[in-house]
Amino acid sequence: MKNILVARIDDRLIHGQVMTAWVKSYPINHILIVDDELAKNQFMLNIYKAAMPAGIKVSITSKAGGVELLKQDPLPGENYLILAKVPEVFAYLLDNGIPLTKLVVGGIGAKPGRKALIRNVSASDEERACLKAMEEKGVHTVYQMVPADKEIPLAGSL
């Protein structure tokens, strides 16, 4: 099983200040974006690779591909940050044998069908139910924009 340091929901995925903060705060050297649509888009993969500092590998895969990759034996010193836009991706990983103990929620933007959950996080009823189900399976869900911010547990907000 790969060494997962951070599992994070952020609908912006890789972006300047936040990703720089996460990569600097943890010895992350591989970012895995799990997104069925993006996995088909080589152009976006190239953009995300170009946005990262040297020494940070970026992969984009489907949910099924993510399970397959994460179940592989780790390479020495390999440390993952997993990114996805929505909680359902992490529920899929968890349900397919990828152990998660904590899920960091950074940003889920407002759109029709979503209501404010906390600060800059909005969630639909289905997304809230998904986060609650993961909590019930032992995954500690927290809001944390950058590593320097205090973690705010989401369990009571779901």
PyMOL commands that set and color helices and strands:
alter all, ss='L'
color gray80, all
select helices_A, chain A and resi 16-25+38-40+42-51+63-70+87-95+125-136+155-157
alter helices_A, ss='H'
color red, helices_A
select strands_A, chain A and resi 4-10+30-34+57-61+80-84+102-107+115-118+121-123+140-143+152-153
alter strands_A, ss='S'
color yellow, strands_A
deselect
rebuild
show_as cartoon
